Amino acid sequence: MQVDPNSHKGSEQDTQASSEDKLKQTPIANKRFFGSHASRRSFLGRAGLFSAASVVAGVLGSPFSLKKGGDIVQATDINRRYNRPFDYRRFVDKAYRVRLEAAALERNIPIPPHPTNGDDERYPNKIGSDSRGLPHNQLGEVKLEAYNSLTKALTTQNPNDYENIILGGTRKLVNPQGPLAISLEGINAAQIAVPPPPALASADRAAEAVELYWQALLRDVPLSKLQNNTDNPKVLAAVEDLNRLSVFRGPKQNGRVTPQTLFRGSVNYVGSGSSTRYVTPPGVLNGPYLSQFLLLTIPWGTQSVSPLIRTALPGNDFLINFQEWLTVQNGGSSGKTIQYDPKNRYIVTVRDLGEYAHIGGPTYVGASLILGSIGTPLNPGNPYVRSRTQSGSAATFAVGHLQALLNLGTSRAIRASYWQKYYVHRILRPEAYGGLIYNNIVNKTQYPINSEVLNSKALAQTFSTFGTYLLPQAYPEAAPIHSSYTGGAAATAGVNITLLKAFFDENFVIPSPVVPDPKDPTKVIPYSGSPLTVGGELNKLATNYAIGRGHGGIHWRSDGSASLALGEKVAISLLRDERLGYNEIFNGFTFTKFDGTRVTV
């Protein structure tokens, strides 16, 4: 299926049923908008609070009132001539009522609890809270006056108070007021629950840190070595170290971390009470580490986008000097830049995927175009799959429609993710945690760091390799200036992948899959393992992107795992609202969630 550049254009129909007949054929319209319980009189009686909107609806609902003059003809005259009456008022009223129903549905979703890990209240010096970009003392502890200026703004939500936040350098906070924007579609951020993140002193947080130190140590190891027949000593050492931990929440085989599961993605859902439910999405452990959607050429009309990327040369590791680290915590610049490989290539190493997740590309729109180019059928529930006379377009149920939702979903997922970042959790970044480790060892502080990371092979090997106990970063600026939990990039992955699964057939087997050529990273060779499905490779794409931020050193595993579930919920809410407005006979979007359950929206 190739995207038609003229897909927004419809075809003329020889006949057209009256609006009354059409509405009777539409279950939503018949039951919700024009049934006996929603008469115009009772509706207007209930809508008194919406007087301004009612006035707008009345104005927009008026039939065309242009008078004849010269070549100008009223639309009502054209309809009368061809016996095609169209009730403009009814059409506008339907739009108004759809919007009201969407608002009512979203408002009636309960507000869930929003438990935190307690670190912001637990530590008066705020060592468990994100404070990057604010001024700090020589140990890297935030100056409380500055931190209080931040929390004041977040509490009052007065735009002027945000301008009075005390910064420590030239870098600005990223969009703290963005999550306060009211979306006109989809769920409100306060109605989305995420699990509480691991606490600073916990074994869970220590395990995530051990994984991150290994990700830094393995940055230049080929992804092809992350398989069970590997002979790479660093991979085997990482697996052994992770298996020694009392808690590790990443994917496992038979209860153990293996080279095949190393650095593969996971998703965290809210469990019962304040517990967390940990899942590995279907397909994530199957076949090569990297999703096919990062290896195939993106066809874009008469052009194409190559999957070869610009990536960093080995040795581009930053913030391994304490003063450089402190400067960045204060909102300054490390003064360094990435040295890039002059030759573009496929993503073949841990570092490559980290750099892709750093900069990004047309990842999800690209996936929608790849799916069409390889012949993926539309989702079987698409109403036009079975139509004898019609096809979809950018208006409804075709790729153009999906792509509009992808862009919208990205914005709405970021609003939801950033609300958690600023207004609920304010969790410290991995680089800041590395600073606490450094200070405990070098400056003899007594920060509550779990002993499992202090005694890990990962930390010892980091000091042996880099000469520091800080967590080496792949990006000279390290993390963006906002808190770690939840991850914005992973939230966008969650919403986009869910929308893609809602529009395409997840069970379609990808034809002629490939892997990078181990001998030449500018080429690919055929993959000959077990079949790879669209659903599995889309799940893998989502987790590749989320974990890729960890490869850069800027996100915890739980940041991405919780955000994928958050993005999925945003996508479901957008689809639910979108469905209310369709005229087609449609039973809903059916797809598989990250936890393997089938849902119909």
C-alpha angles and dihedrals in degrees: 000000000000122000110252111222088213094047091118090068118090127207124246115256120216093218135025128195119228117268090247092057092047093050091051088055092053113080094204095049094043096049102033109028110029106019125116091268094053104047117159092250095050091042094054090045090057094043099063092118090059096062095135092049090046091056090051091048090051093052094046091044096060116112115250105284100190111136123227112267127151107323095345114116127181115248089229089059090053091050091049093049093054094036090243106130116188121194103219094182093053091048093052092044089053090054090049093049093047089056092048092049092049090051092048093049092051093044092053093058105107120247105243126214115275105208118184129201090252096236096123090059096033099062118050090196089055095232090148094052132079111258103154113145093030123098117273137188123248093279092052096255112145120249104248095221089061094045090050090052088057096048091046091059092045089051101045094034086206108153090221092057091057088059089056096056108127110237126194100210144358100293116099130218111262113247103311091168093049095086090055091065111110112235117218091211134038133020126324114250092239089063095060117088124205126181117261109264122243114283121246095251097040130114088234091061091045090052092052089050092051089053091050093051089052091049088056092047093049098044094117096042114110115251087229087071090064094090134098096258092055123140095191109124094206091054091049091047091051092050091050093048094049091049090056091062120102090224131024122159101194124107118293140185115224089348096307138095110247133182087259092056097039112123093353117141134262138183128227121209130183108265129195113316109341094331126119126233112213120204139171109220118238113273097015094110094041121104125328122010094240123070118244088235088071092051104046128084114253112230109214108182107283091350135062137211117223119227089220110109141197107249140178125265119244114276097041096133123142144192092037090127115075096223091049088049092050093048090055092047087056092054097261132126126263087220091228134112135203117262106221131210105252090221122067117228144166119281101272108148139048088252092053093056090046090054092047090053088046096058104014128194140212087314104153101024084047090054090053090054094045090052090056094046094053092050100254110173119234117257107290089237092062105118093222094057089080099031116118094198110029146051132194128254140183086296096064141353102356133096094271089057090048093049091054088054092048091059092044092047092054092057094045094047090052090052090052094044095047091049088061091045098052108021104036117020118011092190120187120252122248091251090059091050088052088056090056090052091049092051093049092054102034104027097031096236119160102227112160098255115158112249093231092076093041090054097041126119087229093065094044091049091048091056090046092050104035104019093237143087091217117106107258112235125214092210122063092220090045113204127000116263099266132079127284105241120099107021114231096202091051091048090056089049090052096050095043097046091049091052091049091052090050092057103038137053105263093196095062111118113231109242121229099359118197143202129202114272107253089214097048120023091197091068139054131218130201119280112224104183131103117325118280118217129207092243094050094047092047089052088048091051090054093049093042089058094045095048090041088071087057089052085061091051097242105104139049119230090247091055090064098034094055092041094056089059090045092053090048090056092049090052092050091052092050091050091048092054093042092053092059092069101050123113093195121098098256132166096199142269110299120193144134119269123220089263092059097253121131117232136181117210 
